[in-house]
Amino acid sequence: MIWKTSINKMTGTKYPLIMAAFAGLGRTEFAAAFSNAGGLGIITGLNYRLDSFKSELIKMKELTDKPFGINLTVLPPGVRTFDPLKNVTKDDYLKYLEIAIDEGVEVFTTSAYQATHIGERIIEAGCYWFHKCALLRHAISAERAGASAITLIGMEASGFKNPFQHTTLINITLAKRLLKTPIIAAGGIGDARGFLGAIGMGAEGVCLGSAILTTRESPAAQEAKERWRKTDVLSEEYHRQLYHRDLRSTRVLSASIAHQKEEVSIKELIEKIMFEAAEILKLWGLKEDHFTTIPK
Ligand SMILES: Cc1cc2nc3c(=O)[nH]c(=O)nc-3n(C[C@H](O)[C@H](O)[C@H](O)COP(=O)(O)O)c2cc1C
């Protein structure tokens, strides 16, 4: 099945799948594996110091000849600071950006706070700027600031939390009415039905976060991967850790991990999602071997 949405038209990838940003884990080799599997692999820029960032981009181009992107995470105030993100100044973000632009990177994801100063430079350089946010009103601001696409994270997601966040279902369907900018759905997606659900709600692409952390290429510790696969996502304790309104960020992965019970490669996971999505579409009556969300 050939997939064509405004997102993978921008990214040049086989599938409209974007890798999430991961403090600590969004490393070059993992991102290369995601790109080689047909999605847009994302290196979380701040996992590397400025003086070693360029060599990571060179390494990335040796590991994949497919498109890839860079994430620049701007921390919201009051959120616990991950080690790699300590002491990063506003100017440092622009330095990371210039290095990546020089190395030919064309897609940048920003998160989780105001990133307009970064986005303006991305657009000026002729690149694509995908901004990720949790609230619709922030998405509206990002559209006004000129973002090429907006990733909306539902409260099902792992990572940073906003106490006023809605679910992926509400975020995406409302955003589809309110925004003209293409939307990428994030939060709780890890199988073909989740992928198709997001497309049905109006997303043009899907961001995979927790679901890929249990794969073979994920740099997470083996012990953590096994624990995640065994997580009882139906328990009250897990529910509290993921959805509690007072959380500013959560340490547990989203329930999208419940779709995997054994370790597979990132390619196997992505192929399974996209193969099953194609099968479901055929079951629903799609006759063609291509699927597009772009109107003729
Ligand atoms: C271990 C981990 C680290 C993360 N680190 C970041 C980060 O540094 N920057 C960011 O914008 N989002 C971060 N996130 C959030 C993800 O990028 C993404 O928004 C989220 O995982 C999507 O929801 P899902 O986990 O349900 O797929 C992180 C998520 C996890 C699980």
The ligand as a Gaussian input file, in Angstrom:
#p B3LYP/6-31G(d) Opt

LIG

0 1
 C       11.098000       8.236000      28.009000
 C       10.434000       9.412000      27.347000
 C       11.149000      10.580000      27.176000
 C       10.541000      11.680000      26.544000
 N       11.279000      12.815000      26.358000
 C       10.732000      13.846000      25.684000
 C       11.509000      15.013000      25.409000
 O       12.684000      15.124000      25.767000
 N       10.920000      16.009000      24.698000
 C        9.617000      15.934000      24.289000
 O        9.134000      16.847000      23.656000
 N        8.855000      14.849000      24.556000
 C        9.391000      13.817000      25.215000
 N        8.625000      12.699000      25.445000
 C        7.248000      12.633000      24.909000
 C        7.233000      12.000000      23.526000
 O        8.018000      12.756000      22.626000
 C        5.812000      11.891000      22.937000
 O        5.167000      13.145000      22.958000
 C        4.959000      10.881000      23.661000
 O        5.719000       9.745000      23.983000
 C        3.797000      10.480000      22.765000
 O        2.892000       9.672000      23.452000
 P        2.978000       8.063000      23.500000
 O        4.088000       7.768000      24.443000
 O        1.656000       7.654000      23.982000
 O        3.258000       7.580000      22.107000
 C        9.199000      11.592000      26.082000
 C        8.484000      10.406000      26.260000
 C        9.086000       9.330000      26.890000
 C        8.299000       8.059000      27.042000

